[in-house]
Amino acid sequence: MFSGLIAYRGTIVAMDRPPSGGMSLAVRCEGVATEKPEPKDSIAVNGTCLTATRIDGETVWFDVIPETIERTNLGDRSIGESVNLEYSLRMGDRMGGHFVYGHVDAAARVIARGAEGQGERVRIERPPELAPMIAQKAFIAIDGISLTVATVGDGWFEVALIPETLARTTLGARPVGSKVNLEVDPLARYAYAAACAMAVPEEAH
């Protein structure tokens, strides 16, 4: 479980793709000395919950299965690129964002971005299968960052980013046309699933 508050960055140092599929991903991670992760621990990389398989100093290795590569933007990353990192929550940690599982629903493209006040407004694709769960003023995790949906439109939604978010996370440098990982608010997911389950089909005439 994560909060969507990004305190650390990582740098990709290796991406090995075996013929059998998937990927072995190595990330040089900030915060290793402080957070003291161990193999088997969960770490969110760009909002994707991955299991550490090996740790050597500041470098952490992860196995990324084909399903994860297909559903997230991790396969689009490159060596030397920065990623957002969040270590899993501990009992008693301050909860300042929202509950983020690290189970990415889809990768969607950045459509537009522009200055707004001290920060920026970013427009992102709103995948049809997620549209009922992306509502104005609801939470959403974008590349693992807990954000509030500012507004929604036909096939898109927007978030407003403050300077702190632009400086601390990868969203500050994510260009138009690139993909970001989306995870809808778990409460919205459960509410939508419940509504679908309660819907009574019309009787056949």
Summary of the structure (lengths in Angstrom):
residues: 205
radius of gyration: 17.7
end to end distance: 47.5
largest distance: 68.0
contacts: 616
relative contact order: 0.18
helix: 19%
strand: 42%
